[in-house]
Amino acid sequence: MSDEDKYAARAQRMLTRWSGQRMPVQRRQTVEGEVLRQNPPALGELAADAQTYQEPGKTLPVLTQCDVLVVGAGPAGISAALAARRAGADTVLLERFGCFGGVITTVGMETLAWYRYEGTVEGEGIGIEMERIAAKMGGAIKWPYNDSQCLDADFFKVVADRLITEAGVRPILHCLAVDVIFEDDGKRLRGIVTESKSGRQVVLAKRIVDCTGDADIAHLAGASYRKTPKDKMLGMTTVFNAAGVDTARFVAYTESQPATYADWSRTWAQETTGKEDALRSPYLDKEFDTARELGVIPQNSTNLGGSWSALTPAGEATNLNLAHMYGFDATDVMDLTAAEMQGRQEALHALMALKKVVPGFEDAKLRNFGMTLGVRDSRKIIGRYNLCSEDVRNQAKFDDSVGIFPEFIDGYNILILPTTGRYFEVPYGCMVPLEVDNLLVAGRCVAGDMVSHAAMRNMMACTVTGQGAGVAAAVSVQTGQSTAEVDMAAVQAELERQGVRLH
Ligand SMILES: Cc1cc2nc3c(=O)[nH]c(=O)nc-3n(C[C@H](O)[C@H](O)[C@H](O)COP(=O)(O)OP(=O)(O)OC[C@H]3O[C@@H](n4cnc5c(N)ncnc54)[C@H](O)[C@@H]3O)c2cc1C
């Protein structure tokens, strides 16, 4: 239509409207494609005091079924899934975030094996393999003070994708486990309920390995667990990364003021065996006192201090493990909310202090916070065997060993590094909950006391329990035994076939 014709048509429309005549209006199509709508939910019941709500029953679709379902994809979950798959099980790895790696990728903790000083003896297994492959793919940088690697947290997402895909593990990301399904006996698990953008769904599995860090599945299933009292819990941390760092100047500064592990206990009492005290440590904390004295950061910003790790040729200082929070419970959503927000503020205080006080950081800027707050401590199951301080300090041996872990204890004011070649065996029993069958629990929530947790929470130890649980789950499917009664000789034979050192 020419402009002249358009003008004439518009004028005609105006004349018609003024004369009061009604014309059919041609409306533009505003919705394209099919209009979708799901049935509105059935009515539930809100209690009179509005303190509880009775959910209506609902029929859920089954998303998938498998032999072994691993819930949570941190160091333990990745290891469990790979091990179960390598042992021949059809395996699903389900994770609430959009990447695998757990604390490595979502919090940004890159130091998988920093304890590895000369003399360390450790078990060969999937943990070591992950470190080796990340380095081979160019996703790691040497840790400053020994031959271990700092994994590049973001790049590790790709390393994990590759490991999972090549092994033939079936991945499900962006999916939170929220409930469990039992067999008719009310003791053996049959599956879980999930929530995601696809709604509430079900994943059925012959065996389940809980690698959620918080023992979510064991908790939902009614297994007993313990939690360290809130005032004694290990702190939470907001890890952050900085860009624009003059790394050469910073290294020169650390060489001029060499920190050791003795500096860790500058403001608190720390137990070591003595051999740790003179070892170099990538540690900063008195710098924050100076910043407070200078008025650069608030006087009450007192929980700053800790480790730095990788320095990249691009001028980045990553994995800055400096801003800590205490007195929060990671299984309480309001505590998580408060700690997450406080953590960002404290991390910014840490960065302000570094910029003002530490040579090399003058022009630094925040590159990013970890995707989420870092949690060290929450539920630990009560297991068939509960590890204890004595076990991890005194080279415990177990008939049902699923691997070894060097004598490395870090937490609750104890620091013991495995420089003497001492190690302990990790028992299958610490992954077996008492009340629920066909469920194993691996990673930082295995059964034990506070001191054993300070050993078993370390990422490499989580890969030991992960691999052990994955293999046991797969073997128990194959032999038709439950996880509680699985043939340990068969489990250990498969672990050895996978290259794990058991004793
Ligand atoms: C700040 C910080 C610093 C640390 N420094 C070190 C260090 O230098 N070296 C070291 O060895 N260890 C370190 N640790 C300890 C170590 O990182 C953790 O203990 C370890 O990662 C635990 O491994 P995991 O596999 O058990 O759990 P996580 O790594 O926590 O992984 C659990 C996974 O499960 C997922 N998940 C949780 N709940 C659900 C659910 N309901 N449904 C679906 N998915 C779920 C999570 O998203 C996560 O990906 C540190 C920890 C923190 C927080």
The ligand as an SDF file (V2000), in Angstrom:
LIG
                    3D

 53 58  0  0  0  0  0  0  0  0999 V2000
   35.5680  -22.8990   51.5610 C   0  0  0  0  0  0  0  0  0  0  0  0
   36.0310  -24.3210   51.5610 C   0  0  0  0  0  0  0  0  0  0  0  0
   37.3790  -24.6030   51.4330 C   0  0  0  0  0  0  0  0  0  0  0  0
   37.8110  -25.9120   51.3760 C   0  0  0  0  0  0  0  0  0  0  0  0
   39.1320  -26.1770   51.1320 N   0  0  0  0  0  0  0  0  0  0  0  0
   39.5100  -27.4390   50.8570 C   0  0  0  0  0  0  0  0  0  0  0  0
   40.8200  -27.7220   50.3630 C   0  0  0  0  0  0  0  0  0  0  0  0
   41.6240  -26.8370   50.1520 O   0  0  0  0  0  0  0  0  0  0  0  0
   41.1340  -29.0160   50.1170 N   0  0  0  0  0  0  0  0  0  0  0  0
   40.2520  -30.0380   50.3350 C   0  0  0  0  0  0  0  0  0  0  0  0
   40.5770  -31.1870   50.0830 O   0  0  0  0  0  0  0  0  0  0  0  0
   39.0150  -29.7840   50.8120 N   0  0  0  0  0  0  0  0  0  0  0  0
   38.6160  -28.5170   51.0480 C   0  0  0  0  0  0  0  0  0  0  0  0
   37.3440  -28.2580   51.4940 N   0  0  0  0  0  0  0  0  0  0  0  0
   36.4520  -29.3760   51.8050 C   0  0  0  0  0  0  0  0  0  0  0  0
   35.8900  -30.0260   50.5480 C   0  0  0  0  0  0  0  0  0  0  0  0
   35.8460  -29.1240   49.4840 O   0  0  0  0  0  0  0  0  0  0  0  0
   34.5060  -30.6010   50.7510 C   0  0  0  0  0  0  0  0  0  0  0  0
   34.3900  -31.2260   51.9850 O   0  0  0  0  0  0  0  0  0  0  0  0
   34.2320  -31.5940   49.6300 C   0  0  0  0  0  0  0  0  0  0  0  0
   34.1080  -30.9210   48.4070 O   0  0  0  0  0  0  0  0  0  0  0  0
   33.0070  -32.4120   49.8950 C   0  0  0  0  0  0  0  0  0  0  0  0
   32.7880  -33.2060   48.7630 O   0  0  0  0  0  0  0  0  0  0  0  0
   31.3840  -33.8840   48.5370 P   0  0  0  0  0  0  0  0  0  0  0  0
   31.4290  -34.5210   47.1990 O   0  0  0  0  0  0  0  0  0  0  0  0
   31.0410  -34.6970   49.7220 O   0  0  0  0  0  0  0  0  0  0  0  0
   30.3430  -32.6580   48.5570 O   0  0  0  0  0  0  0  0  0  0  0  0
   30.2700  -31.3370   47.6850 P   0  0  0  0  0  0  0  0  0  0  0  0
   31.5520  -30.9900   47.0500 O   0  0  0  0  0  0  0  0  0  0  0  0
   29.6350  -30.3390   48.5930 O   0  0  0  0  0  0  0  0  0  0  0  0
   29.2380  -31.7570   46.5530 O   0  0  0  0  0  0  0  0  0  0  0  0
   27.8900  -32.0320   46.8610 C   0  0  0  0  0  0  0  0  0  0  0  0
   27.0760  -31.8360   45.5730 C   0  0  0  0  0  0  0  0  0  0  0  0
   25.7400  -32.2480   45.7970 O   0  0  0  0  0  0  0  0  0  0  0  0
   24.8360  -31.3000   45.2560 C   0  0  0  0  0  0  0  0  0  0  0  0
   23.6020  -31.4070   46.0360 N   0  0  0  0  0  0  0  0  0  0  0  0
   23.4260  -31.1210   47.3370 C   0  0  0  0  0  0  0  0  0  0  0  0
   22.1810  -31.3970   47.7190 N   0  0  0  0  0  0  0  0  0  0  0  0
   21.5440  -31.8760   46.6210 C   0  0  0  0  0  0  0  0  0  0  0  0
   20.2230  -32.3460   46.3950 C   0  0  0  0  0  0  0  0  0  0  0  0
   19.3140  -32.3930   47.3860 N   0  0  0  0  0  0  0  0  0  0  0  0
   19.8840  -32.7440   45.1480 N   0  0  0  0  0  0  0  0  0  0  0  0
   20.8020  -32.6960   44.1360 C   0  0  0  0  0  0  0  0  0  0  0  0
   22.0670  -32.2680   44.3050 N   0  0  0  0  0  0  0  0  0  0  0  0
   22.4330  -31.8770   45.5370 C   0  0  0  0  0  0  0  0  0  0  0  0
   25.5700  -29.9820   45.4480 C   0  0  0  0  0  0  0  0  0  0  0  0
   25.0640  -28.9960   44.5700 O   0  0  0  0  0  0  0  0  0  0  0  0
   27.0150  -30.3730   45.1620 C   0  0  0  0  0  0  0  0  0  0  0  0
   27.3390  -30.2530   43.8040 O   0  0  0  0  0  0  0  0  0  0  0  0
   36.8790  -26.9580   51.5400 C   0  0  0  0  0  0  0  0  0  0  0  0
   35.5280  -26.6830   51.7140 C   0  0  0  0  0  0  0  0  0  0  0  0
   35.0950  -25.3770   51.6990 C   0  0  0  0  0  0  0  0  0  0  0  0
   33.6280  -25.0930   51.8080 C   0  0  0  0  0  0  0  0  0  0  0  0
  1  2  1  0
  2  3  1  0
  2 52  2  0
  3  4  2  0
  4  5  1  0
  4 50  1  0
  5  6  2  0
  6  7  1  0
  6 13  1  0
  7  8  2  0
  7  9  1  0
  9 10  1  0
 10 11  2  0
 10 12  1  0
 12 13  2  0
 13 14  1  0
 14 15  1  0
 14 50  1  0
 15 16  1  0
 16 17  1  0
 16 18  1  0
 18 19  1  0
 18 20  1  0
 20 21  1  0
 20 22  1  0
 22 23  1  0
 23 24  1  0
 24 25  2  0
 24 26  1  0
 24 27  1  0
 27 28  1  0
 28 29  2  0
 28 30  1  0
 28 31  1  0
 31 32  1  0
 32 33  1  0
 33 34  1  0
 33 48  1  0
 34 35  1  0
 35 36  1  0
 35 46  1  0
 36 37  1  0
 36 45  1  0
 37 38  2  0
 38 39  1  0
 39 40  1  0
 39 45  2  0
 40 41  1  0
 40 42  2  0
 42 43  1  0
 43 44  2  0
 44 45  1  0
 46 47  1  0
 46 48  1  0
 48 49  1  0
 50 51  2  0
 51 52  1  0
 52 53  1  0
M  END
$$$$
